[in-house]
Amino acid sequence: MSDVVVKLRDHGPILISGEFVIEDGEGQPIDLAGKTNIALCRCSASKNSPFCDGSHKECGFVAENRAK
């Protein structure tokens, strides 16, 4: 089983925990400063992209993803 967990929060960010690497569009690693828990923006309103800054609460972002 994987040591990385990815959770889709209803009306909120993607939470990632564990040991992982995130790369930008050119394949360069984004500095996570040793963090093993992060929240990635899904609403596209974050001023700290690709990370969530809570803007989804103000922009009316709606998303509920369920396993099928």
C-alpha atoms as one frame of an Amber mdcrd trajectory, in Angstrom:
protein
   0.000   0.000   0.000   1.155   3.533  -0.774   2.440   5.854   1.932   0.873
   8.816   0.120  -2.775   9.720   0.736  -4.713  12.102  -1.533  -8.088  13.391
  -0.311 -10.581  15.498  -2.254 -12.314  17.822   0.188 -15.901  18.729  -0.612
 -15.946  22.304  -1.929 -12.267  22.643  -1.035  -8.688  21.670  -1.799  -6.887
  18.445  -2.576  -5.064  17.301   0.563  -1.872  15.290   0.111   0.038  13.638
   2.927   3.119  11.437   2.928   6.448  11.556   1.100   5.893  13.010  -2.381
   7.271  15.335  -5.048   5.270  17.950  -6.952   6.582  19.156 -10.306   5.644
  22.273 -12.261   4.629  22.303 -15.939   8.289  22.044 -17.001   9.014  19.055
 -14.757  10.885  21.086 -12.152  10.250  20.174  -8.511   8.374  22.722  -6.423
  10.097  23.423  -3.100   7.870  22.022  -0.359  10.314  22.993   2.408  10.158
  19.481   3.846   6.378  19.518   4.255   4.638  16.150   4.201   1.104  17.599
   4.332  -0.133  20.138   1.803  -3.377  21.439   0.313  -3.534  22.050  -3.440
  -5.994  24.587  -4.862  -8.881  23.316  -7.032 -10.837  26.573  -7.385  -8.151
  28.511  -9.314  -8.654  31.556  -7.064  -5.653  31.016  -4.768  -3.117  33.823
  -4.602  -0.548  31.166  -3.601  -1.037  28.713  -6.480  -0.667  25.757  -6.625
  -1.359  25.788  -2.891  -4.726  26.486  -1.280  -5.102  29.781   0.583  -8.781
  29.383   1.498 -10.080  31.426  -1.456 -12.562  28.634  -2.304 -14.670  29.848
   0.635 -15.105  33.277  -0.974 -15.401  32.435  -4.679 -18.279  29.959  -4.367
 -16.318  26.892  -5.472 -18.499  23.760  -5.513 -17.238  20.211  -6.003 -18.228
  16.907  -4.482 -16.313  13.924  -5.850 -17.399  10.430  -4.856 -15.908   7.027
  -5.508 -18.018   4.998  -7.895
